[in-house]
Amino acid sequence: MDIALAGDTMLGRLVAERLHEVGPRRLVAPEVRDIVAEADLFVVNLECCVSERGQPWPQPGKPFFFRAPPRAAQTLAWLGVDCVTLANNHALDFGYQALRDTRWHLADAGVRTVGAGPDRDAARAAVVLTGGGLRLAVLGVTDHPNDYAAGRTRPGVAYADLRAGVPGWLADEIAALRQHADAVLVTPHWGPNLITEPLPYVRRAAKALVDAGATLVAGHSAHVFHGVAGPVLYDLGDFIDDYAVDPVLHNDLGLLWLVTLDAGGPRRLRAVPLALDTAYTRLATGPEYDWVAYRLTAACAELGTEVVNEGDHLSVTWRT
């Protein structure tokens, strides 16, 4: 099974304006979509709601509220996205009504969702996708913010305080999924923005997720990609957005990740460098490509993982 993975995908604000101007098929370069089409499945973190309704969440000091128009679901469908995780700090930016709209618009476009729902059980539930002759269970969780957490009868996200460790319900769910699926992908939204390596608690949580039975862990939240260690992609980085660019961390340069996976775990990883122009994602070229290659090579080396530059993509060799 070949799985394409992309990190934070924000389709609101200036991305939404461009969507209205050029339509749902002009936010990502065709060459990027062609690479995605090589995979059996495509999973991303959707860092916004999809709705025209709702009011900003009443959280004092919250600086950003992301909402995409319903047409954004067509962009995801055109890209071939099979599933998004909504377990993040923007799923409830415009309240419960917008969360309901998000799940409805995505379902109508044929895109599955994990990580949020009308109650705690629904938010924590996995989806099982089929591709390449295998069944892949996808599970999404987030460690912030706790006020977005779904309750027994309250809509929200699958919240887990990973700083305190992986909770029993999450470990038990992963173990149960391994009994019904060939592989389990856990995609956590963890840690703060704009850091260059996983924090110690994230590393501990990653190990606990793998020990519980996760075949692959693919995290996000930092807005910059991190290194790879064993079956853990600590942070996928960003995929499309309109965010302010840090001149040192270069959050406008990212990666599309392509993982070859079987029931025994990940066998191959290709990482394709991307350039994130404002509201438009394309393949990185020249110095852009070189910077991404250097950054991933260094980040992986710190985790004991080797990266080989193949000229048009970066190849990771796992050491488990």
Secondary structure, DSSP 8 states (H G I E B T S, - for coil): -EEEEEEEE--SHHHHHHHHHH-TTSSB-HHHHHHHTTSSEEEEEE-SEE-S-------TT-----EE-TTHHHHHHHHT--EEE--STTTTTTHHHHHHHHHHHHHHTT-EEESEESSHHHHH--EEEEETTEEEEEEEEE-S-GGGB--SSS-EE-B--GGG---HHHHHHHHHHHTTSSEEEEEEE-S-SS-SS--HHHHHHHHHHHHHT-SEEE-B-SSS---EETTEE----EEE------TTT-TTEEEEEEEEEETTEEEEEEEEEEEEETTEEEE--HHHHHHHHHHHHHHHHTTT-EEEE-SSSEEEE---
